[in-house]
Amino acid sequence: MIVFTQVIGALYGMLAVVFGAFGAHALKKIFTEEQLKSFETGVKYQMYHAIVLLVIGYNFDFSSSLEPYIVYCFSIGTLLFSFSIYGLCLSASKNKKIKILGPITPLGGLFLVIGWGLLLFSYLD
């Protein structure tokens, strides 16, 4: 579980840098100001949670049954939240908005909130 957490954290971090650069340069020409801000929000949240996953990967020993659930919540939440924002922005810029992605974003956010709540609970336990 430690290696999984570190690999996902590093992968999300790497992709956040790539997507951030892509958004700042290539997408700046085709996105509206609002789409660019939304895309940047996805990149920020992805990077924040990449860092959290790396910190968890180096500090948790996964002796608690709660710790893997924290990792799953952060991993799934980041995927659903950030990547649905990317899809919404890209599809909207081509006037073919993929509406199914709309409800996925808050679901990803819910996973992130649960992950933070579980992390808090793990410290209080």
Secondary structure, DSSP 8 states (H G I E B T S, - for coil): -HHHHHHHHHHHHHHHHHHHHHHHHTGGGTS-HHHHHHHHHHHHHHHHHHHHHHHHHHH----STTHHHHHHHHHHHHHHHHHHHHHHHHHHHTT---GGGTTHHHHHHHHHHHHHHHHHHHHH-
